[in-house]
Amino acid sequence: MNATPAPYRFHAFEVSYFSAKVRPALRYKQLWYEEVRANVGDILQRTGLGFIPILETPDGQVWQDTSEILDQLEVCHPNPPLFPTSPVQRMAAHLIELYSDEFGLIPAMHYRWGSELGEASARARFTAMIGNEKRGRAAADRMARARLMLGATDAAAPAIEAHTRDLLDVLSRHFGSSPYLLGARMSLADCALMGPLYGHFFNDLVSRKLLLESAVPVCGWIERCNFPTSDGQGEWLEGDALAPSLRAVLSVMGRDAAQVLLDAVRSFEAWADTRPEDVEEPPRAIGPYATALRGTPIQKGCLPYSLWMLQRSLDVYRSFSEPERKRVDESLVGSGWETVLAYQPRHRLGKKNFQLIFEKGDS
């Protein structure tokens, strides 16, 4: 166990998408931590944002934003490692995180809130989780509305379900021969994908039935990620390799998510081009933008955070040497991710007191 003078305090919910991203990392790194039921009012007071989860460190710091939480855990507790250092595997891990954080919410929200049975069961779970019927109903109302803002509309349902079936098929083939995404050791990629696949799919009535009936190897992977043990971990694939079955996973992700992501970033950058010079913080959302999933038109809320997450992947890619970038490019040919890695943002976002801000010099 990684020794600390006091436990981490993980403010989370079992059915929270992003709580499911951090929890496996805490267990994998064998950290002393206590999980407490999140109090949104308390989190809002601490950070100014009502986002779940937060992680309170042994020395009293508060970390919010799951990507930064995982970064900080890796810095403070580098062993066992969560982030591959070789370029192809590291890039694959970040692209899976980008997919999970920025696109995976669409199928997750569809299966939780997009049917009468799904919504009824989610509402009951929210009330039980929060412990108050009125507050549980209000939280469920917000999430039911958020489904539409995220693009998980009834019109898009056939495309969303086709994407989900294809993803579960390629993941099942992959996990039939590989314990984790990058080999025999858990990584950032596994933690990120646990957001949609455990936080929502495995916890929700409709999608859990889908997993158990059509994707049992994925269920096995979920169990391994939720209960990682040091003696059960091997190594990532040798030679910075990606399994052919993982290339298929990356292709299903990239071919469907790249357009949705880049359309969001382009929409936000068009807004940012004309913003007043004294605007330091972008709004939480800037209104809907038009995109498409498998030919189906979608109206989706445009979130500035999509640019911040894209920057995260591009910063990794551009930190590589030219020969390393060439290896990455060759590994992703035909995956759909090529357009994402080729994108050149005109604006750059940073963070200040948990809030997104335009970095100095951005105009």
N, C-alpha and C positions, 0 to 999 in steps of 0.2 A: 504493500500500500504506500502511496505517496504521502509522507507524513506532513501534516500542517498543525499549527498550534491550536487551531479551533476548526470547526467544520465550515465548509461552504454552506450557504443557505440558498436553495434553489426554489424560487417562487414560480410555481408552474401549475398547470392543469393536465390531467391525464389525457384529455381529448384535445389538447392544444397542439396545433400543427407544429409550431416552432419549439414548444417544449420537447417534442419528440425528437428534434434535431440535436438538442444539447444533452439530454439524459444519457444516451449511450456513450457519449464521450466521457462523462463523469465516471461511469462504471468501468469503461475500458481503461482509463487512467488510474483506476483503483483509488479514487479520491474519497476522503471522508467528507460526506455531505449529508445534509438534512433537506428533504423536500417538504415544502410547506404549501398549502393551498393558497394560490395567488389571491391577493386583495387588490383589485384594479385601482381603487381609490388611493391606496397606499403607494402603489407603483407610480401613479400619476403625480402624487405629491413628491416622490423622490426624484423623478426623471422628467416630469413635464409631458410624458407620453404614456398613454394607457396601454402599452404593448407588453404582452406576455410571451416569454418569461423574462425574469431578470435573475442574475446570479450575484449574490452578496458574498464577497471574499472574506477569508478569515480576519483580515485587518480592516474590514468595514467598508471597502470600496463597493460600488454598485456597477455592474456591467450590464448593459442592455444592447441588443442587436446580436442575434445568434452567431453571425459570421465573426463579429469582433470577439464574442465570448470564446469561440473555438480558437481564434488566433491567440488570445491571451492565455488560455489553458495550455496551448502548445509551448508558449514562451516560458510560462512558470513551471510546467511539468512536461519536459520534452520526452520523457520516457515513461511508457512506451509511445512511440511517435504516431501521430495521427495524419500528418501531412507528408506525402512522398516528396523527396528532393529531386528525383530524376524528372526531366522536363515532360516527357509524354504522359507519364502517370500523374504528375502534378497537374498538368493541364486538363486531363480527363476528369480528375477529381473536382476541379473548379468549374468545369462546364456542367457537370452533374449537379453541383450546388446551384449554379445559375439556373438550370432547368427547374430544379426542385423549388427554389425560392420564388422564381418569377413566372413560371408556367404551371407548375404542379398544383397550385391553388385552384386552377380552373376545374380539372376533373375532381379534385377533392371536394370542392364546394358543390359541384353538380350532384355527386352521389350522396352527400350529407343532406342537402336542402332541396334537391330537384325532383323529388317525388313525394307523394302524400305519406307513404310509409317512412321514408327517410327523414322527412321533416318532423313527423310526429315523434319518432324515436329520439331524434336529436333534441327536440324541445324537452322531452322528459328527462334526458340525460343532463341538460343544462340546468334544469331546476334542481335535480338531485345534487349536481356538482357544486352549485352556488349555495344551496341550502336555504333558498328563499324563493318562493314561487313568483312573486312580483318581479324581483330582480332577474331571476332566471328567464322569465317570459320576455322581459325587456332586452336582455342580451341575445336571446334567440331571434327576436324581431330584427335586431341590428344585423345579425349574421345572415338571416334570410334575405334581407335587402342587399347585403354585400355580395351575395351570389350573382345577382344581375350586374352589379357594377364591375365584377371581375370577369364578365363575359360568359358566365355559365347560364345562358338563357335556354328556354325551351327549344328555340329554333336551332341552337347549336348542339343540342343533346346528341343527335346521331353522330356528328363528327367527334364530339368529346368521347363518346363511348367506343367509337372505332379506334381512336387513338389509344384509349385505355386497354382495350383488348390486345392491340398489337404490342403495347409496352409490356403487359403482363406475360404475353407469349414469349417475347425475347428474354425477359428477365427469368422466366421459369427455365428456359433452356440454359441460360447462363448459370443460374444457381443449382442446376442439376449436376454441374461439374466443378463449380467454384464456390467455396464457402462465402466469399465476400466479392465486392465488385472488382477489386484490383488484385485478387489472389486469395491467399490464405490468411490475410491480416485485415482487420477493419481499418477504415480510413475516413477522411473528411467526406468522401463520396457517399459512403454508407450512412453516416450521420445525417447528411443533407437529405438523402432519399427517404430516410425514416420519417421525415416531416409529413409528406403526403401518405406514405404507405402504412405507417403505424398511427400517427396522430389522427388521421381521418379514416383511412380505408379499413384498418384492422379493428378500430374502435367503433365503427358505425355498422348498423344492422344490415343495410342493403349491400354495401361494398364488402363487408366481411364475408357475407354469403358468396359473393363473386370470387373473392380470394380462395375460400375453402373449396369451392367447386371447380375452379379453373386454374389456380396458381398455387398449388400446395408447396412447391419449392420456394416460392416467395415467402410463404408463411414460415417455412423453416429458417430462412434468412432473417426474418423479423425476430424470431426467437433467439437466434444467435446474437443479433445486435443488442437485444434487450438484456441479455445475460452473458456478456463477453467475459472470458476468464483468461488469465495470463497463460495457463497451460493449454488453452485451446486455440491460441494464436500461432500461426506460422509466419510466412513472409509474403510480401508482395512479389509479383512475378519477376523473375530475374531478367536482367538486360533491359530494363525499362519497357517491358513488353505489355501489350494489351491482348487479352484473350480475344480470338475472333468473335466469340459470343458477346463480348462487351462492345465490340465495334458495332454489332447489330443493335445493341441497346442505345448507344450514342447516336446512331442514325435515326432511330424512331424518335428520339428526343429532339435532335437537331432539325430534322425535316419539318416537324410540326411547330416547334417552339421558336425557331430563329426569326421567322417572319413576325410573329406576335410580339416578340421582345424588341426587335429593331423598329417596328412601327411605333411602339411606345416611346422609345428613345428619340426617334425623329420628331414625333409630335411634341415631346417635352422640349427638345432643343429649338424647335420653331418658336415655341412660346418664349423660351429664354432669350432668343435673339432680339426680341422686342420688349423685354422687361425694362422697367425703369432702372436707372443706374444705381439708385440707392436701395434696391431690393437685395438684401443679404440672404434671407431665408426663402426658399421656394415654398409654395403652399403644399399641403399634404397631397392634394390632387389638383389637376388643372382642367378637369372635364373629360368627356369621352373622346376616344379616337377610333378610327375605323381600321379594322384588320380582318384577317380571315384565317380559318382553320379548315384545312382540307377542302377549300373552295367555298366554305360556308361563311358569309359575311358576319362579322362580330363587331359590336360596339362595346368597348371596354374602357373603364376608367384609367386615365393616364396618371401614373404615379412617378414622381421624380426619383424615387428610390430605385427604379429600374436602371437609371443611368449610373447610380452609385454601384449597383451590383455588376453592371457591365464593366465599369472601370476596374473593379476588383479582378475580374478575369483578364482584362486587357493588360493590366499592370503586371500580372504574372507572366503573360505571354511575351511582353516586351522587355522583361528582365532577362530573358534567355539570350544567349549568343546567337548569331546568325545560323551556325550549323544546328544548334538545338531547335530553333524555330523551324528550320527545314524538316527536321525529324518529326516535330509536332504536326506540321502541315501534311506530311506524307501519311501520318497515322490517321488523319481526319478526312482524307479525300473521299468525297461522295457522302459525307455524313450530314451535310446541311449546316455545319458549324463554321464553314469557311467564311461566309459573309459576316458572321459575328466577329471573328478575329481580324477581319480586314477593316472593320468600321473604325473611323477616325472621329471621335467626339469633338465637337467645337467648344463644349463647356465642361467644367470639372467641378464636382461637388466634394465637399469635405464634411466634417462633423464638428460641432461646437455645442457643448452641454447637451449631448444626445440628439441635437437637431441637425438636419442637413443644412448646409450653407454653401453658397457659391464661394469657391476659393478665391483668394486675392489675385487680381490680375485677370479674372474672368469677366469679360465684358462683351 
